[in-house]
């Protein structure tokens, strides 16, 4: 399990942004979930058997989603 905590430049919790990223990732076929007490942690739980190419695709997709959402 991997958790990526998201905060705004002012240090506040990026709850709305985390939900937007999770929704966009789901649309691309990757399941991520907003977690944490403030909903600002993007939770990624890959299967136990995952290939390097799938990990690379997920990371590239996440980077693209963040750019496209202007975050």
PQR file with spaces between the fields and no chain letter, atoms N, CA, C, O and H, PARSE charges and radii, in Angstrom:
ATOM       1  N    UNK     1       0.843   -1.178    0.000 -0.4000 1.5000
ATOM       2  CA   UNK     1       0.000    0.000    0.000 -0.0000 2.0000
ATOM       3  C    UNK     1       0.885    1.237    0.000  0.5500 1.7000
ATOM       4  O    UNK     1       1.905    1.301    0.686 -0.5500 1.4000
ATOM       5  N    UNK     2       0.470    2.200   -0.779 -0.4000 1.5000
ATOM       6  CA   UNK     2       1.189    3.464   -0.880 -0.0000 2.0000
ATOM       7  C    UNK     2       0.203    4.590   -0.592  0.5500 1.7000
ATOM       8  O    UNK     2      -0.936    4.548   -1.057 -0.5500 1.4000
ATOM       9  H    UNK     2      -0.359    2.148   -1.336  0.4000 1.0000
ATOM      10  N    UNK     3       0.620    5.571    0.153 -0.4000 1.5000
ATOM      11  CA   UNK     3      -0.212    6.732    0.408 -0.0000 2.0000
ATOM      12  C    UNK     3       0.526    7.999    0.032  0.5500 1.7000
ATOM      13  O    UNK     3       1.671    8.200    0.436 -0.5500 1.4000
ATOM      14  H    UNK     3       1.545    5.605    0.531  0.4000 1.0000
ATOM      15  N    UNK     4      -0.120    8.849   -0.735 -0.4000 1.5000
ATOM      16  CA   UNK     4       0.471   10.125   -1.133 -0.0000 2.0000
ATOM      17  C    UNK     4      -0.371   11.235   -0.517  0.5500 1.7000
ATOM      18  O    UNK     4      -1.512   11.459   -0.920 -0.5500 1.4000
ATOM      19  H    UNK     4      -1.051    8.686   -1.063  0.4000 1.0000
ATOM      20  N    UNK     5       0.204   11.930    0.466 -0.4000 1.5000
ATOM      21  CA   UNK     5      -0.535   13.013    1.111 -0.0000 2.0000
ATOM      22  C    UNK     5      -0.465   14.266    0.242  0.5500 1.7000
ATOM      23  O    UNK     5       0.609   14.685   -0.191 -0.5500 1.4000
ATOM      24  H    UNK     5       1.131   11.748    0.794  0.4000 1.0000
ATOM      25  N    UNK     6      -1.629   14.846    0.000 -0.4000 1.5000
ATOM      26  CA   UNK     6      -1.711   16.040   -0.834 -0.0000 2.0000
ATOM      27  C    UNK     6      -2.086   17.254    0.013  0.5500 1.7000
ATOM      28  O    UNK     6      -3.043   17.227    0.788 -0.5500 1.4000
ATOM      29  H    UNK     6      -2.501   14.505    0.351  0.4000 1.0000
ATOM      30  N    UNK     7      -1.309   18.309   -0.158 -0.4000 1.5000
ATOM      31  CA   UNK     7      -1.575   19.578    0.524 -0.0000 2.0000
ATOM      32  C    UNK     7      -1.479   20.702   -0.488  0.5500 1.7000
ATOM      33  O    UNK     7      -0.784   20.600   -1.498 -0.5500 1.4000
ATOM      34  H    UNK     7      -0.532   18.331   -0.787  0.4000 1.0000
ATOM      35  N    UNK     8      -2.193   21.773   -0.194 -0.4000 1.5000
ATOM      36  CA   UNK     8      -2.119   22.971   -1.030 -0.0000 2.0000
ATOM      37  C    UNK     8      -0.858   23.751   -0.657  0.5500 1.7000
ATOM      38  O    UNK     8      -0.263   23.503    0.391 -0.5500 1.4000
ATOM      39  H    UNK     8      -2.758   21.856    0.627  0.4000 1.0000
ATOM      40  N    UNK     9      -0.448   24.694   -1.514 -0.4000 1.5000
ATOM      41  CA   UNK     9       0.759   25.479   -1.214 -0.0000 2.0000
ATOM      42  C    UNK     9       0.716   26.170    0.156  0.5500 1.7000
ATOM      43  O    UNK     9       1.758   26.399    0.771 -0.5500 1.4000
ATOM      44  H    UNK     9      -0.932   24.895   -2.366  0.4000 1.0000
ATOM      45  N    UNK    10      -0.489   26.501    0.628 -0.4000 1.5000
ATOM      46  CA   UNK    10      -0.586   27.159    1.938 -0.0000 2.0000
ATOM      47  C    UNK    10      -0.560   26.168    3.104  0.5500 1.7000
ATOM      48  O    UNK    10      -0.650   26.569    4.264 -0.5500 1.4000
ATOM      49  H    UNK    10      -1.335   26.316    0.128  0.4000 1.0000
ATOM      50  N    UNK    11      -0.436   24.872    2.792 -0.4000 1.5000
ATOM      51  CA   UNK    11      -0.358   23.839    3.834 -0.0000 2.0000
ATOM      52  C    UNK    11      -1.687   23.218    4.203  0.5500 1.7000
ATOM      53  O    UNK    11      -1.718   22.256    4.970 -0.5500 1.4000
ATOM      54  H    UNK    11      -0.362   24.547    1.849  0.4000 1.0000
ATOM      55  N    UNK    12      -2.793   23.739    3.680 -0.4000 1.5000
ATOM      56  CA   UNK    12      -4.108   23.169    4.007 -0.0000 2.0000
ATOM      57  C    UNK    12      -4.309   21.849    3.280  0.5500 1.7000
ATOM      58  O    UNK    12      -3.622   21.560    2.300 -0.5500 1.4000
ATOM      59  H    UNK    12      -2.769   24.521    3.057  0.4000 1.0000
ATOM      60  N    UNK    13      -5.245   21.056    3.758 -0.4000 1.5000
ATOM      61  CA   UNK    13      -5.507   19.738    3.197 -0.0000 2.0000
ATOM      62  C    UNK    13      -6.152   19.854    1.815  0.5500 1.7000
ATOM      63  O    UNK    13      -7.105   20.610    1.629 -0.5500 1.4000
ATOM      64  H    UNK    13      -5.803   21.290    4.554  0.4000 1.0000
ATOM      65  N    UNK    14      -5.631   19.107    0.861 -0.4000 1.5000
ATOM      66  CA   UNK    14      -6.133   19.145   -0.516 -0.0000 2.0000
ATOM      67  C    UNK    14      -7.176   18.048   -0.727  0.5500 1.7000
ATOM      68  O    UNK    14      -7.009   17.175   -1.579 -0.5500 1.4000
ATOM      69  H    UNK    14      -4.857   18.492    1.012  0.4000 1.0000
ATOM      70  N    UNK    15      -8.239   18.102    0.050 -0.4000 1.5000
ATOM      71  CA   UNK    15      -9.274   17.072   -0.002 -0.0000 2.0000
ATOM      72  C    UNK    15      -9.978   17.031   -1.352  0.5500 1.7000
ATOM      73  O    UNK    15     -10.097   15.964   -1.955 -0.5500 1.4000
ATOM      74  H    UNK    15      -8.375   18.811    0.742  0.4000 1.0000
ATOM      75  N    UNK    16     -10.440   18.165   -1.827 -0.4000 1.5000
ATOM      76  CA   UNK    16     -11.164   18.215   -3.100 -0.0000 2.0000
ATOM      77  C    UNK    16     -10.271   17.738   -4.249  0.5500 1.7000
ATOM      78  O    UNK    16     -10.719   16.998   -5.125 -0.5500 1.4000
ATOM      79  H    UNK    16     -10.344   19.031   -1.337  0.4000 1.0000
ATOM      80  N    UNK    17      -9.018   18.165   -4.237 -0.4000 1.5000
ATOM      81  CA   UNK    17      -8.087   17.781   -5.285 -0.0000 2.0000
ATOM      82  C    UNK    17      -7.835   16.269   -5.279  0.5500 1.7000
ATOM      83  O    UNK    17      -7.716   15.648   -6.335 -0.5500 1.4000
ATOM      84  H    UNK    17      -8.655   18.765   -3.525  0.4000 1.0000
ATOM      85  N    UNK    18      -7.756   15.692   -4.089 -0.4000 1.5000
ATOM      86  CA   UNK    18      -7.541   14.250   -3.966 -0.0000 2.0000
ATOM      87  C    UNK    18      -8.708   13.483   -4.567  0.5500 1.7000
ATOM      88  O    UNK    18      -8.502   12.492   -5.268 -0.5500 1.4000
ATOM      89  H    UNK    18      -7.852   16.197   -3.231  0.4000 1.0000
ATOM      90  N    UNK    19      -9.925   13.927   -4.302 -0.4000 1.5000
ATOM      91  CA   UNK    19     -11.108   13.276   -4.879 -0.0000 2.0000
ATOM      92  C    UNK    19     -11.116   13.411   -6.403  0.5500 1.7000
ATOM      93  O    UNK    19     -11.482   12.470   -7.107 -0.5500 1.4000
ATOM      94  H    UNK    19     -10.092   14.732   -3.732  0.4000 1.0000
ATOM      95  N    UNK    20     -10.722   14.554   -6.905 -0.4000 1.5000
ATOM      96  CA   UNK    20     -10.678   14.756   -8.359 -0.0000 2.0000
ATOM      97  C    UNK    20      -9.648   13.832   -9.017  0.5500 1.7000
ATOM      98  O    UNK    20      -9.902   13.273  -10.084 -0.5500 1.4000
ATOM      99  H    UNK    20     -10.425   15.318   -6.333  0.4000 1.0000
ATOM     100  N    UNK    21      -8.492   13.675   -8.378 -0.4000 1.5000
ATOM     101  CA   UNK    21      -7.470   12.774   -8.904 -0.0000 2.0000
ATOM     102  C    UNK    21      -7.976   11.336   -8.892  0.5500 1.7000
ATOM     103  O    UNK    21      -7.821   10.616   -9.878 -0.5500 1.4000
ATOM     104  H    UNK    21      -8.286   14.129   -7.511  0.4000 1.0000
ATOM     105  N    UNK    22      -8.581   10.914   -7.781 -0.4000 1.5000
ATOM     106  CA   UNK    22      -9.089    9.539   -7.679 -0.0000 2.0000
ATOM     107  C    UNK    22     -10.130    9.253   -8.758  0.5500 1.7000
ATOM     108  O    UNK    22     -10.130    8.178   -9.357 -0.5500 1.4000
ATOM     109  H    UNK    22      -8.707   11.499   -6.980  0.4000 1.0000
ATOM     110  N    UNK    23     -11.007   10.207   -9.000 -0.4000 1.5000
ATOM     111  CA   UNK    23     -12.045   10.038  -10.023 -0.0000 2.0000
ATOM     112  C    UNK    23     -11.422    9.942  -11.411  0.5500 1.7000
ATOM     113  O    UNK    23     -11.825    9.101  -12.214 -0.5500 1.4000
ATOM     114  H    UNK    23     -11.007   11.080   -8.513  0.4000 1.0000
ATOM     115  N    UNK    24     -10.447   10.794  -11.698 -0.4000 1.5000
ATOM     116  CA   UNK    24      -9.786   10.768  -13.000 -0.0000 2.0000
ATOM     117  C    UNK    24      -8.973    9.489  -13.186  0.5500 1.7000
ATOM     118  O    UNK    24      -8.940    8.938  -14.287 -0.5500 1.4000
ATOM     119  H    UNK    24     -10.120   11.478  -11.046  0.4000 1.0000
ATOM     120  N    UNK    25      -8.321    9.010  -12.137 -0.4000 1.5000
ATOM     121  CA   UNK    25      -7.565    7.770  -12.239 -0.0000 2.0000
ATOM     122  C    UNK    25      -8.497    6.593  -12.499  0.5500 1.7000
ATOM     123  O    UNK    25      -8.161    5.697  -13.274 -0.5500 1.4000
ATOM     124  H    UNK    25      -8.348    9.457  -11.243  0.4000 1.0000
ATOM     125  N    UNK    26      -9.651    6.584  -11.867 -0.4000 1.5000
ATOM     126  CA   UNK    26     -10.624    5.514  -12.099 -0.0000 2.0000
ATOM     127  C    UNK    26     -11.066    5.497  -13.554  0.5500 1.7000
ATOM     128  O    UNK    26     -11.250    4.429  -14.138 -0.5500 1.4000
ATOM     129  H    UNK    26      -9.925    7.311  -11.237  0.4000 1.0000
ATOM     130  N    UNK    27     -11.237    6.669  -14.137 -0.4000 1.5000
ATOM     131  CA   UNK    27     -11.640    6.760  -15.545 -0.0000 2.0000
ATOM     132  C    UNK    27     -10.577    6.182  -16.472  0.5500 1.7000
ATOM     133  O    UNK    27     -10.890    5.795  -17.598 -0.5500 1.4000
ATOM     134  H    UNK    27     -11.088    7.537  -13.663  0.4000 1.0000
ATOM     135  N    UNK    28      -9.321    6.118  -16.018 -0.4000 1.5000
ATOM     136  CA   UNK    28      -8.245    5.545  -16.833 -0.0000 2.0000
ATOM     137  C    UNK    28      -8.007    4.069  -16.517  0.5500 1.7000
ATOM     138  O    UNK    28      -7.161    3.426  -17.139 -0.5500 1.4000
ATOM     139  H    UNK    28      -9.066    6.433  -15.104  0.4000 1.0000
ATOM     140  N    UNK    29      -8.755    3.533  -15.548 -0.4000 1.5000
ATOM     141  CA   UNK    29      -8.631    2.116  -15.224 -0.0000 2.0000
ATOM     142  C    UNK    29      -7.814    1.803  -13.988  0.5500 1.7000
ATOM     143  O    UNK    29      -7.579    0.633  -13.685 -0.5500 1.4000
ATOM     144  H    UNK    29      -9.442    4.055  -15.043  0.4000 1.0000
ATOM     145  N    UNK    30      -7.376    2.822  -13.272 -0.4000 1.5000
ATOM     146  CA   UNK    30      -6.608    2.610  -12.044 -0.0000 2.0000
ATOM     147  C    UNK    30      -7.463    2.988  -10.842  0.5500 1.7000
ATOM     148  O    UNK    30      -8.047    4.071  -10.798 -0.5500 1.4000
ATOM     149  H    UNK    30      -7.567    3.772  -13.519  0.4000 1.0000
ATOM     150  N    UNK    31      -7.532    2.090   -9.871 -0.4000 1.5000
ATOM     151  CA   UNK    31      -8.323    2.347   -8.670 -0.0000 2.0000
ATOM     152  C    UNK    31      -7.420    2.952   -7.603  0.5500 1.7000
ATOM     153  O    UNK    31      -6.484    2.314   -7.122 -0.5500 1.4000
ATOM     154  H    UNK    31      -7.058    1.210   -9.906  0.4000 1.0000
ATOM     155  N    UNK    32      -7.719    4.185   -7.247 -0.4000 1.5000
ATOM     156  CA   UNK    32      -7.073    4.864   -6.127 -0.0000 2.0000
ATOM     157  C    UNK    32      -8.200    5.393   -5.246  0.5500 1.7000
ATOM     158  O    UNK    32      -9.302    5.653   -5.729 -0.5500 1.4000
ATOM     159  H    UNK    32      -8.480    4.703   -7.637  0.4000 1.0000
ATOM     160  N    UNK    33      -7.928    5.549   -3.980 -0.4000 1.5000
ATOM     161  CA   UNK    33      -8.982    5.991   -3.067 -0.0000 2.0000
ATOM     162  C    UNK    33      -8.507    7.143   -2.192  0.5500 1.7000
ATOM     163  O    UNK    33      -7.361    7.151   -1.744 -0.5500 1.4000
ATOM     164  H    UNK    33      -7.033    5.338   -3.588  0.4000 1.0000
ATOM     165  N    UNK    34      -9.390    8.123   -1.944 -0.4000 1.5000
ATOM     166  CA   UNK    34      -9.058    9.168   -0.973 -0.0000 2.0000
ATOM     167  C    UNK    34      -9.164    8.574    0.432  0.5500 1.7000
ATOM     168  O    UNK    34     -10.180    7.972    0.783 -0.5500 1.4000
ATOM     169  H    UNK    34     -10.321    8.116   -2.308  0.4000 1.0000
ATOM     170  N    UNK    35      -8.143    8.740    1.207 -0.4000 1.5000
ATOM     171  CA   UNK    35      -8.101    8.179    2.564 -0.0000 2.0000
ATOM     172  C    UNK    35      -7.641    9.242    3.555  0.5500 1.7000
ATOM     173  O    UNK    35      -7.411   10.395    3.190 -0.5500 1.4000
ATOM     174  H    UNK    35      -7.318    9.229    0.921  0.4000 1.0000
ATOM     175  N    UNK    36      -7.514    8.843    4.779 -0.4000 1.5000
ATOM     176  CA   UNK    36      -7.046    9.723    5.839 -0.0000 2.0000
ATOM     177  C    UNK    36      -8.186   10.487    6.481  0.5500 1.7000
ATOM     178  O    UNK    36      -9.278   10.583    5.921 -0.5500 1.4000
ATOM     179  H    UNK    36      -7.701    7.906    5.076  0.4000 1.0000
ATOM     180  N    UNK    37      -7.931   11.018    7.631 -0.4000 1.5000
ATOM     181  CA   UNK    37      -8.980   11.713    8.383 -0.0000 2.0000
ATOM     182  C    UNK    37      -9.477   12.969    7.686  0.5500 1.7000
ATOM     183  O    UNK    37     -10.570   13.449    7.984 -0.5500 1.4000
ATOM     184  H    UNK    37      -7.044   10.941    8.086  0.4000 1.0000
ATOM     185  N    UNK    38      -8.682   13.510    6.753 -0.4000 1.5000
ATOM     186  CA   UNK    38      -9.101   14.698    6.008 -0.0000 2.0000
ATOM     187  C    UNK    38      -9.376   14.392    4.540  0.5500 1.7000
ATOM     188  O    UNK    38      -9.683   15.296    3.763 -0.5500 1.4000
ATOM     189  H    UNK    38      -7.794   13.120    6.511  0.4000 1.0000
ATOM     190  N    UNK    39      -9.265   13.118    4.158 -0.4000 1.5000
ATOM     191  CA   UNK    39      -9.518   12.725    2.775 -0.0000 2.0000
ATOM     192  C    UNK    39      -8.495   13.258    1.799  0.5500 1.7000
ATOM     193  O    UNK    39      -8.785   13.383    0.609 -0.5500 1.4000
ATOM     194  H    UNK    39      -9.015   12.383    4.789  0.4000 1.0000
ATOM     195  N    UNK    40      -7.298   13.578    2.280 -0.4000 1.5000
ATOM     196  CA   UNK    40      -6.278   14.169    1.407 -0.0000 2.0000
ATOM     197  C    UNK    40      -5.096   13.233    1.134  0.5500 1.7000
ATOM     198  O    UNK    40      -4.038   13.671    0.684 -0.5500 1.4000
ATOM     199  H    UNK    40      -7.063   13.477    3.247  0.4000 1.0000
ATOM     200  N    UNK    41      -5.289   11.949    1.411 -0.4000 1.5000
ATOM     201  CA   UNK    41      -4.250   10.962    1.122 -0.0000 2.0000
ATOM     202  C    UNK    41      -4.746   10.080   -0.013  0.5500 1.7000
ATOM     203  O    UNK    41      -5.787    9.434    0.108 -0.5500 1.4000
ATOM     204  H    UNK    41      -6.149   11.593    1.777  0.4000 1.0000
ATOM     205  N    UNK    42      -4.006   10.050   -1.112 -0.4000 1.5000
ATOM     206  CA   UNK    42      -4.363    9.209   -2.239 -0.0000 2.0000
ATOM     207  C    UNK    42      -3.782    7.825   -1.971  0.5500 1.7000
ATOM     208  O    UNK    42      -2.565    7.642   -1.962 -0.5500 1.4000
ATOM     209  H    UNK    42      -3.160   10.575   -1.210  0.4000 1.0000
ATOM     210  N    UNK    43      -4.657    6.864   -1.755 -0.4000 1.5000
ATOM     211  CA   UNK    43      -4.249    5.498   -1.426 -0.0000 2.0000
ATOM     212  C    UNK    43      -4.152    4.667   -2.697  0.5500 1.7000
ATOM     213  O    UNK    43      -5.074    4.640   -3.512 -0.5500 1.4000
ATOM     214  H    UNK    43      -5.646    7.012   -1.763  0.4000 1.0000
ATOM     215  N    UNK    44      -3.019    3.989   -2.849 -0.4000 1.5000
ATOM     216  CA   UNK    44      -2.784    3.119   -3.998 -0.0000 2.0000
ATOM     217  C    UNK    44      -2.415    1.751   -3.446  0.5500 1.7000
ATOM     218  O    UNK    44      -1.425    1.611   -2.728 -0.5500 1.4000
ATOM     219  H    UNK    44      -2.270    4.010   -2.186  0.4000 1.0000
ATOM     220  N    UNK    45      -3.210    0.744   -3.780 -0.4000 1.5000
ATOM     221  CA   UNK    45      -2.964   -0.610   -3.307 -0.0000 2.0000
ATOM     222  C    UNK    45      -2.845   -1.541   -4.512  0.5500 1.7000
ATOM     223  O    UNK    45      -3.846   -2.087   -4.978 -0.5500 1.4000
ATOM     224  H    UNK    45      -4.014    0.857   -4.363  0.4000 1.0000
ATOM     225  N    UNK    46      -1.627   -1.723   -5.016 -0.4000 1.5000
ATOM     226  CA   UNK    46      -1.462   -2.578   -6.185 -0.0000 2.0000
ATOM     227  C    UNK    46      -1.612   -4.055   -5.802  0.5500 1.7000
ATOM     228  O    UNK    46      -1.457   -4.417   -4.636 -0.5500 1.4000
ATOM     229  H    UNK    46      -0.814   -1.280   -4.638  0.4000 1.0000
ATOM     230  N    UNK    47      -1.914   -4.900   -6.787 -0.4000 1.5000
ATOM     231  CA   UNK    47      -1.988   -6.328   -6.498 -0.0000 2.0000
ATOM     232  C    UNK    47      -0.607   -6.862   -6.107  0.5500 1.7000
ATOM     233  O    UNK    47       0.412   -6.240   -6.407 -0.5500 1.4000
ATOM     234  H    UNK    47      -2.040   -4.606   -7.735  0.4000 1.0000
ATOM     235  N    UNK    48      -0.580   -8.009   -5.441 -0.4000 1.5000
ATOM     236  CA   UNK    48       0.697   -8.594   -5.039 -0.0000 2.0000
ATOM     237  C    UNK    48       1.553   -8.959   -6.243  0.5500 1.7000
ATOM     238  O    UNK    48       2.781   -8.901   -6.178 -0.5500 1.4000
ATOM     239  H    UNK    48      -1.407   -8.515   -5.197  0.4000 1.0000
ATOM     240  N    UNK    49       0.914   -9.330   -7.324 -0.4000 1.5000
ATOM     241  CA   UNK    49       1.634   -9.681   -8.542 -0.0000 2.0000
ATOM     242  C    UNK    49       1.413   -8.547   -9.545  0.5500 1.7000
ATOM     243  O    UNK    49       0.370   -8.463  -10.193 -0.5500 1.4000
ATOM     244  H    UNK    49      -0.083   -9.377   -7.377  0.4000 1.0000
ATOM     245  N    UNK    50       2.409   -7.689   -9.653 -0.4000 1.5000
ATOM     246  CA   UNK    50       2.288   -6.550  -10.565 -0.0000 2.0000
ATOM     247  C    UNK    50       3.606   -6.409  -11.311  0.5500 1.7000
ATOM     248  O    UNK    50       4.680   -6.527  -10.722 -0.5500 1.4000
ATOM     249  H    UNK    50       3.256   -7.757   -9.126  0.4000 1.0000
ATOM     250  N    UNK    51       3.516   -6.159  -12.590 -0.4000 1.5000
ATOM     251  CA   UNK    51       4.715   -6.034  -13.402 -0.0000 2.0000
ATOM     252  C    UNK    51       5.251   -4.610  -13.440  0.5500 1.7000
ATOM     253  O    UNK    51       4.539   -3.646  -13.158 -0.5500 1.4000
ATOM     254  H    UNK    51       2.643   -6.062  -13.068  0.4000 1.0000
ATOM     255  N    UNK    52       6.506   -4.511  -13.792 -0.4000 1.5000
ATOM     256  CA   UNK    52       7.173   -3.210  -13.877 -0.0000 2.0000
ATOM     257  C    UNK    52       6.464   -2.297  -14.869  0.5500 1.7000
ATOM     258  O    UNK    52       6.325   -1.100  -14.617 -0.5500 1.4000
ATOM     259  H    UNK    52       7.084   -5.294  -14.021  0.4000 1.0000
ATOM     260  N    UNK    53       6.020   -2.842  -15.982 -0.4000 1.5000
ATOM     261  CA   UNK    53       5.367   -2.010  -16.993 -0.0000 2.0000
ATOM     262  C    UNK    53       4.054   -1.422  -16.477  0.5500 1.7000
ATOM     263  O    UNK    53       3.704   -0.293  -16.823 -0.5500 1.4000
ATOM     264  H    UNK    53       6.134   -3.814  -16.187  0.4000 1.0000
ATOM     265  N    UNK    54       3.332   -2.171  -15.658 -0.4000 1.5000
ATOM     266  CA   UNK    54       2.077   -1.663  -15.092 -0.0000 2.0000
ATOM     267  C    UNK    54       2.354   -0.550  -14.091  0.5500 1.7000
ATOM     268  O    UNK    54       1.629    0.444  -14.044 -0.5500 1.4000
ATOM     269  H    UNK    54       3.616   -3.088  -15.376  0.4000 1.0000
ATOM     270  N    UNK    55       3.392   -0.715  -13.300 -0.4000 1.5000
ATOM     271  CA   UNK    55       3.771    0.331  -12.337 -0.0000 2.0000
ATOM     272  C    UNK    55       4.168    1.609  -13.085  0.5500 1.7000
ATOM     273  O    UNK    55       3.759    2.708  -12.710 -0.5500 1.4000
ATOM     274  H    UNK    55       3.981   -1.522  -13.338  0.4000 1.0000
ATOM     275  N    UNK    56       4.960    1.454  -14.134 -0.4000 1.5000
ATOM     276  CA   UNK    56       5.384    2.616  -14.919 -0.0000 2.0000
ATOM     277  C    UNK    56       4.184    3.313  -15.552  0.5500 1.7000
ATOM     278  O    UNK    56       4.111    4.541  -15.573 -0.5500 1.4000
ATOM     279  H    UNK    56       5.292    0.562  -14.438  0.4000 1.0000
ATOM     280  N    UNK    57       3.249    2.525  -16.063 -0.4000 1.5000
ATOM     281  CA   UNK    57       2.047    3.105  -16.670 -0.0000 2.0000
ATOM     282  C    UNK    57       1.225    3.867  -15.633  0.5500 1.7000
ATOM     283  O    UNK    57       0.713    4.950  -15.917 -0.5500 1.4000
ATOM     284  H    UNK    57       3.308    1.527  -16.045  0.4000 1.0000
ATOM     285  N    UNK    58       1.100    3.302  -14.432 -0.4000 1.5000
ATOM     286  CA   UNK    58       0.330    3.958  -13.377 -0.0000 2.0000
ATOM     287  C    UNK    58       0.966    5.284  -12.968  0.5500 1.7000
ATOM     288  O    UNK    58       0.265    6.279  -12.784 -0.5500 1.4000
ATOM     289  H    UNK    58       1.516    2.422  -14.201  0.4000 1.0000
ATOM     290  N    UNK    59       2.278    5.299  -12.827 -0.4000 1.5000
ATOM     291  CA   UNK    59       2.980    6.526  -12.431 -0.0000 2.0000
ATOM     292  C    UNK    59       2.842    7.591  -13.521  0.5500 1.7000
ATOM     293  O    UNK    59       2.580    8.756  -13.220 -0.5500 1.4000
ATOM     294  H    UNK    59       2.847    4.491  -12.977  0.4000 1.0000
ATOM     295  N    UNK    60       3.016    7.200  -14.775 -0.4000 1.5000
ATOM     296  CA   UNK    60       2.864    8.144  -15.878 -0.0000 2.0000
ATOM     297  C    UNK    60       1.438    8.674  -15.963  0.5500 1.7000
ATOM     298  O    UNK    60       1.221    9.856  -16.232 -0.5500 1.4000
ATOM     299  H    UNK    60       3.229    6.254  -15.019  0.4000 1.0000
ATOM     300  N    UNK    61       0.474    7.795  -15.732 -0.4000 1.5000
ATOM     301  CA   UNK    61      -0.931    8.215  -15.766 -0.0000 2.0000
ATOM     302  C    UNK    61      -1.221    9.186  -14.635  0.5500 1.7000
ATOM     303  O    UNK    61      -1.895   10.194  -14.846 -0.5500 1.4000
ATOM     304  H    UNK    61       0.650    6.836  -15.514  0.4000 1.0000
ATOM     305  N    UNK    62      -0.723    8.902  -13.436 -0.4000 1.5000
ATOM     306  CA   UNK    62      -0.926    9.804  -12.303 -0.0000 2.0000
ATOM     307  C    UNK    62      -0.321   11.171  -12.588  0.5500 1.7000
ATOM     308  O    UNK    62      -0.952   12.191  -12.311 -0.5500 1.4000
ATOM     309  H    UNK    62      -0.175    8.083  -13.265  0.4000 1.0000
ATOM     310  N    UNK    63       0.883   11.210  -13.132 -0.4000 1.5000
ATOM     311  CA   UNK    63       1.530   12.485  -13.469 -0.0000 2.0000
ATOM     312  C    UNK    63       0.705   13.247  -14.504  0.5500 1.7000
ATOM     313  O    UNK    63       0.532   14.461  -14.397 -0.5500 1.4000
ATOM     314  H    UNK    63       1.395   10.381  -13.357  0.4000 1.0000
ATOM     315  N    UNK    64       0.203   12.534  -15.497 -0.4000 1.5000
ATOM     316  CA   UNK    64      -0.607   13.178  -16.544 -0.0000 2.0000
ATOM     317  C    UNK    64      -1.897   13.738  -15.963  0.5500 1.7000
ATOM     318  O    UNK    64      -2.288   14.859  -16.290 -0.5500 1.4000
ATOM     319  H    UNK    64       0.344   11.548  -15.585  0.4000 1.0000
ATOM     320  N    UNK    65      -2.562   12.971  -15.106 -0.4000 1.5000
ATOM     321  CA   UNK    65      -3.808   13.411  -14.477 -0.0000 2.0000
ATOM     322  C    UNK    65      -3.567   14.677  -13.659  0.5500 1.7000
ATOM     323  O    UNK    65      -4.346   15.627  -13.743 -0.5500 1.4000
ATOM     324  H    UNK    65      -2.244   12.061  -14.840  0.4000 1.0000
ATOM     325  N    UNK    66      -2.517   14.695  -12.887 -0.4000 1.5000
ATOM     326  CA   UNK    66      -2.208   15.868  -12.060 -0.0000 2.0000
ATOM     327  C    UNK    66      -1.955   17.097  -12.953  0.5500 1.7000
ATOM     328  O    UNK    66      -2.422   18.193  -12.646 -0.5500 1.4000
ATOM     329  H    UNK    66      -1.885   13.924  -12.819  0.4000 1.0000
ATOM     330  N    UNK    67      -1.223   16.911  -14.042 -0.4000 1.5000
ATOM     331  CA   UNK    67      -0.995   18.030  -14.980 -0.0000 2.0000
ATOM     332  C    UNK    67      -2.297   18.505  -15.598  0.5500 1.7000
ATOM     333  O    UNK    67      -2.561   19.706  -15.660 -0.5500 1.4000
ATOM     334  H    UNK    67      -0.844   16.020  -14.291  0.4000 1.0000
ATOM     335  N    UNK    68      -3.120   17.549  -16.061 -0.4000 1.5000
ATOM     336  CA   UNK    68      -4.366   17.917  -16.728 -0.0000 2.0000
ATOM     337  C    UNK    68      -5.351   18.617  -15.799  0.5500 1.7000
ATOM     338  O    UNK    68      -6.138   19.454  -16.240 -0.5500 1.4000
ATOM     339  H    UNK    68      -2.905   16.574  -16.011  0.4000 1.0000
ATOM     340  N    UNK    69      -5.308   18.273  -14.512 -0.4000 1.5000
ATOM     341  CA   UNK    69      -6.190   18.924  -13.539 -0.0000 2.0000
ATOM     342  C    UNK    69      -5.593   20.235  -13.027  0.5500 1.7000
ATOM     343  O    UNK    69      -6.190   20.900  -12.182 -0.5500 1.4000
ATOM     344  H    UNK    69      -4.669   17.592  -14.153  0.4000 1.0000
ATOM     345  N    UNK    70      -4.415   20.607  -13.538 -0.4000 1.5000
ATOM     346  CA   UNK    70      -3.729   21.837  -13.131 -0.0000 2.0000
ATOM     347  C    UNK    70      -3.517   21.913  -11.629  0.5500 1.7000
ATOM     348  O    UNK    70      -3.804   22.933  -11.003 -0.5500 1.4000
ATOM     349  H    UNK    70      -3.930   20.066  -14.225  0.4000 1.0000
ATOM     350  N    UNK    71      -3.011   20.825  -11.052 -0.4000 1.5000
ATOM     351  CA   UNK    71      -2.782   20.792   -9.604 -0.0000 2.0000
ATOM     352  C    UNK    71      -1.320   20.967   -9.276  0.5500 1.7000
ATOM     353  O    UNK    71      -0.946   20.964   -8.103 -0.5500 1.4000
ATOM     354  H    UNK    71      -2.777   19.996  -11.560  0.4000 1.0000
